[in-house]
């Protein structure tokens, strides 16, 4: 014979009132979906900005005038772009006071055509002078990148030791980078010689200017201690304004992205708090209404020998199970939603986006589960307090 205890009675009360129970469970599930998804999204954007800040170790980025938006698209979204600085830019920048190190990069944009495996951004780096990208690439390939070899970003199709084709040139994939949440995830890295060869091949197909001599797309500058990147940037633009050279300091770029993040995160957290307050109020009202409907039922339990504490425990157990069921449903829907929309967000959001680790996702899931359960329990406190102050006989007379 089944033992009739608090857990059994609580579960039976939930089962016998399916419409009421489903409404409460749905309410908590909606909150947990917002809490879980909102926290994951906000954390992902925050991780992306931190990754962007860590990767942009240069103090000043020099690009052709009018191409600021292009370099931002490359860094943030990996959108293919191809442009060149005026001839002699690298030598001119050597004359700038306060520069400790400088390295050129060459950008080549591939096509979605038979000449190329897929459209991506190719970045050529100078191994002799690079101080930014090379240490990161060496985590994937513990040697110098040779001619006709590529290291691909995390989102690029192609396995290590396989080949990829750009402008009819077949290159060997020798490494794959860890995810960064930046445009680098959709970027292919080659050495400068290979990049120049691809730029020439690009000209034959796309009729772009040839990459001859010292043609480069951008120069990254690292300043000596004590030098201000804002002042150096302004000095470069002042001295070489007529040469079509534009200098941007990376901290401003990161700060602009970070500001956008704060706005988005603010909206997300405001929505979570608003839904949490609404859920608490609605649940408290619903539990109060339910208690009034169940006065006779609860009074009968008291008359049959159940103590006030026992009846209160039944109500608390019901609210616990409703919170548990709602949180589990909400968490499952949230997991399905987050992994369905993340690819869309990464493609369309003009911000760096890096998902938390599996461990952190599990931790956020557990916290969301506990918070969802707590909503049900906290919302029923007022009802439990009323029960403890109510006399069973008088309650029965009220219902006669």
N, C-alpha and C positions, 0 to 999 in steps of 0.2 A: 504493500500500500504506500502510495506517495505521501511523503511528509509535507504537511501544509505549514510552511514557514513564511517569513517576510519576503524572501526572494520569489517564492512560488506565487504568493498573492500579488506581488508587484507585477510580475510578468503576465499573470492572468488578467489583471486590470488593464494592462496595455493591450493585450490581445482581444479582450472583449469590447474595447472601444477603438476599432481600427481607424475611423475617420479622425477622431480627436488625436490619437497617437501619431498618425501619419502627418498631421498638420504640425505638431510640435517637433517631430523628427525632421521634417522638411525645413522648419525655421532654423534649427541648429545646423543642419547640413549646409544651408545657404551661407551662414556665417563662417563656417569652417572652410568652405570653398574660397571665400574672399580672403580669409586670414592666411590660408596656406599659399594660394596663388599670389596674393599681394606681397607676402613676405619673400617668396621665391623671386618674383620679378624685381622687387626693389634691391634684393641682395645681388641679383645677377647684374644689374646696371652698376651698382657700387663696385662689384668685382671688376667689371669692365673698365671703369674709370681708373681704378687702382692699377690694373694691368697696363692701361694706356700711359699712366704716369711713370710706371717703372720702365716701360719700353722706350719712352722718349727721353733718353738720357742726354740728348743734345740740349744746349742752352739756347741756341739760335738755329732756325731752319731757313735757308736761303732758297728761294724759288723764283721762276720768271715772274715779272709783274703781270697781274691779272690771273694768276693760277693758284691763288690762296685756296679757293673752293675746291680745286682739283686735288691738292695735296691733302685737304681735310677728308675728302671722299675716299681717297686711297687708304688713309690711316684708319678711318672709322668704319668704312663699309667694304673696302677692297674693290671699289669700282674701277675698272681698267681706265687708265689715263696715260697719255704720252705727250711729253713736252720737253723742251730743251732750254737751258740757260744760254745767254749770249756767250760767244767765244771769249776766252780769256778770263771768265769769271773767277775760276779757281785761283789764278795767279793774283788777281786784284784783291781777293779776300785775304791773301797771305800778308798784305800790307796793313791790315786792320790790327790795331794795338789791343792786346789782351787776349788774343786767341791762343789757347794751349794746344788744341788738336782740331783738325778738320778733315772730313772725308767726303768724297763725292758719291752720288748714287745715280744710276741711269734707269729710267722707267720706260718699259715697253708694254704696250697694250696689245693683247692678242685678239683674234677674231673668232666669231662663231661661224666657222666656214670649214671647208674641206682641208684648208692649209693647217688648221690647228685642232687639237683634241678638244678644247673648250676655251671660251673667253675668260682670261684671267689677267691679273696684273703681274708682270715680271719685274723684279727689282734686281739690278746688278749692283754688287758691292765691291769696293776696292779692298782686298784682303790686307794690303800693306798699310793702309791708313785707317781702316775701320775700327772704331772703338765702341760701337753701339750694337750692331746686328751680329757681328762675328761671334762674340761670347755666347750669345743665345743659340746660334746655329750649331756651335760646337757641342752642345748638349745632345744633338741628334746625330752629328757626324764628328767623330773625334780625330779629324784631320782637315787639311786644307781642301776646299772645294775646287775640284779640277775643271778643266774646260769640258763643255758639253755635259756637265752634271748639274742636277737641280735638287734642291731641298724644297719640298712642298708644304704648304700650310695645312692645318688640320682638316679643312673642308674640301681640299682638292682630291679629286678622284685619282687613284693610282697607288699601287703598292710599291714598297721598296724593291729595288732590283728590276722593276719593269721600266718600260719606255714611255715617253710622252712626246708628242709632235707639235712644234710651233713653227709656222711659216716654212713647212716642208723639212725642217731640221729636227732630227730625232735626238732626244736627250735622255740620259739615264737618271732615274729617280734613285737617289742614294740616301735619302733621309726624310723623315716626316716630323713636323714640329708639334709640340703640345698646344692645346687650345689656348688662345689669348683673349677671345671675345672682341678682337679688333679686326681691321681689314686684313691683317697679316694672315688670318685663317684662310683667306681666299687668294693668297699670293704665292708666287713661285720665286725662289731666290737662286740666283746664279752669280758666278764671278763676273767681273767687269768685261773681260774679253769675250765671254759667251754672250753677254748682254749686247755688246756692240755688234756682234755677228747677227744676232736676232733683229737688232734695229735696222741693219742694212737689208736683211731679208724682208723685214716689214715694209721697207720703202718700195721694194719691187712689187709688192702686192697692193699696198695701201697708198702708194705715191706720197709718202711722207718725206720730209727732209732727211738726207743721209746722215748717219751718225759717224762723222769723220773726226779724226784728231781727238781732241779732248772734250768732245760733246758730252755734256752731263745734264741731268734733270734737276738735281738739288744738291746742296752742300750742307752738311751738318757741322755745326761749330760747338766745340767745348771750350769754355772760357777759363782763364786763370782765376784762382781765388781772389776775391775782392773786386772783380769786375762785374758790373751790372748788365744783365742781358737786355734790359729795355734800352739803356743808353747805347750799347753796342749795336743793337738793331736799328735804332734811329740814326746812328752815325753811318751805317752801311747804306741806308736808303738816301741819306743826305748827300753822300759822296758819289753814289752811283745811280742816282735817280734817272739820269738821262740814258743810262745803259740798259734800262729795263730789268733791274734787279730789285726784288722785294724780300725783306727780311722780317721774319716773325719769331717772337720768343715763345718757346714751347709751353712755358708756365701759363701764359695767357690763354693759349689754346686749351690746355687741360682745365684751367679755371672756368672757361666758358662752357665746356662740356659738363664740368662738375656742377655748375649753376643750373643747367638744364636738368641734371639728375635730381637736384634738391627739389625742384618744382614738381617733377613727376613723382618722386618719393613722397613729397608732402601730400599730394592728392591721394596717393595710394593709402597712406596711413590715416588720413582724415576719413576716407571711406570706410576703412576697417573699424575705426573708433565709433563712427556714426552707426554702422550696422551692429556693432557690439552693444551700444546703448539701446538701440531700437529692439534688439533681440531680448535684452534683459527686461525691458519694460513690458514688451508683449508677452513674454513668458510669465512674468510675475502676474500680469492681469489675467492671463488664461488660467494659471494655477489657482488664482483666487476665485474665478468663476466656477472652475471645476469643483473646488472645495465646497462652495455653496450648493452645487448640484448633488454632492455626495454626502451631505450632512447626515442623512438618515442611515446610509450604508455604514458610515464610520461610527455612528452612535450605536448601531447594532453590534458592531465588533466590540465596542466598549462594554456594552451590557453583557455580552457573552464572555467577558472576562479579560479582554485585551486591555492592557494598560495604555495610558496616554503616550508613553514612550514607544510602545509597540506600534500604535497607529501612526505616530510620527515617523517611525522607521519605515513603515510601508510607503508613505508619501515620498520620503527621501529616496527610497530604493527605486520607486517609479521614475522620479526625476533623474536619478543616476542612469538607469537603463535607457531612458529616452535620450539623454545627453550622449550616452555611449553609442547607441544605434545611429543617432543623427551625425555624430562626429565621424564614425566609420564611413557612413555613406558619403558625407561631405569630403572626407580625405580621399576616397577612391575617385570621386568625380573630379576633385582638384588635381590629382595625379594625372588622370586622363586628359584634363583640360590643359595643364601646363606643358605636357609633352606634345600636345597637338598644336598649340599656338606658338611655342618657342621658335620653330623654324620660320614662321611668318614674321615674328617680331624681329628676329635676327636679320631678316632680309629687308624689312621696311623701316626699322627704327634707326634714326640717324645718330645713334649713340653706341658706344662700345657695350657689348652684352656678353657676359661670361657666367654660365650657370654654376651654382655652388657644387661642391663635390657630393657624391652619393651619401657620404656620412653626414654632411650638413643638411642635405635634403631630408634624410631620415630623422635627424634631430628636429628640424622645423615641423615635420609631420607629427612627431610625438608631442611637441609643444602645442600644436594646433588641436590635437586629439584631447589633451588634458584641459585646454582652455574651453573647448566645446562642451566637455563633460561638466566643467565647473559652472557653465551658464545655467544648465538644468538644475544643478544642486542649489546654487545661490538664489535662483528665481523662486524656489519652493520654500525658502526660509520663512517668509511671511506667513505662508499657509500653515507651516508646521507650528509657528508661534501661536496662531489662532487656535489650533487644535489643543495645545497645551493649556489654554485658558478657558476652554469650553467644557461645560458640564454635559454629560451624555444624556441625562434625563430631560434637561431643559431643551436640548437640541431635538429630542424626539417629540416633545410637546410642540415645538415650533413647526414641525412638519406634519402635525395632525390636522 
